[in-house]
C-alpha cells in the first residue's frame, strides 16, 4: 500500500467513525473500539483532519443538547464524510510537515499534576470533577466525539457528570467506561486498581475481549495476567480524598507503605515480625510524626532517624529476649 493510499484509507475509516459516533444510541463498546483505534497516532491525526474539514456540518458538542440521528442521515453522512476524507487526503499530499493546516482544530489536551503530599481538585469541561491524589499526573483529551482521560501516574477519584457520550478513563492497560458515576483509579507498578464508589462502570483491558461490570463497593485489580475483584469499604477506599488515611487490621508494613506515599520523610520497618503485625487507625495524610507516635506507642517500639528516613525497631523487651 502506497503512502497516499494508506492516508486515504485512514481518512475514510476516520470518516466512518465520525458518522457512527454521531448516533445518540452509540454503545460504550463502540466507543471502546474507537478509542483503541485512535491510539494509533496516525489514526488520531486522520480523525482530527476529518473534524477540521467538516466545520460546515452539524456536530455533537458537550455544550449542546444531544440529538437523535436517524439511521438514514448517518448513512448519508458516511458517504459525505468519505468524500470529504478523500478531499482532505489530497490536501495532505501538499501539506508541509512542520506547518499547521489553516483551520485545523486539534482536540484540547490538558495536563494536571500534583506533588508528593498534594491533593488537587480539577473541574472538567463537561462538568465532571477529578480529585488527584499525591504524586499524580492526568491527561485530559476532549474532542467533539470523546470524553477521554488518561491517568499517567498516581491515583484519582472521578466524579463523572451524566452525558450521552461515555466517559472513558485509561490507566496503564485498563479502560474504565462510565456514563455518570464516581470511581477511584490507582495506577500501581503491578497494574491498575479500580474501585467503584457509586453508579456503574465497565472495566476492560486494551486488546482483551473480557469486560467486567462493577457494583458499588467492588474493587478490580490487574495483577500481571490476573484480574481480581474484591469487596471493599468505600469510606476507607476514598478516605484519602478528605486528607485522612484509614487502616483496619492491616500489616504494619502495608500501612507504612501507604503513609510514605504522602511524605518525603520515609518510614521503614525491617523486622519481619513487626512488619507483619496487624495495625488499625486513622491518620492525616503526610503527617508522619503523628503516625509514628501511634506506632511506637501501640507496639512499644523505638525509632531511629537517619536523614529523611525513620526506621522502626522492636522495643527493648524483644532486644533483651534476642540477646544471647
Protein Blocks (a to p, Z undefined) as FASTA:
>chain_A
ZZklmmmmmmmmmmmmmmmmmpmkbcfklmmmmmmmmmpmklmmmmmmmmmmmmmpccdd
fkbccddddfklmmmmmmmmmmmmmmmmmmmmmpcfkbccehiacdddddddddehiacd
dddfkopacdddehiaddddddfkbccdddfbhcddddddddfbdcdddehjbccddfbd
cddddddfkbccdddfbhcdddddehiabdcdddehiacddehjbccdddddfklmmmmm
nopacdehiafklmmmmmmmmpcbdcddfblklmmpcceddddehilmlmmmmmmmmnop
adddehjaccddddfklmmmmpZZ
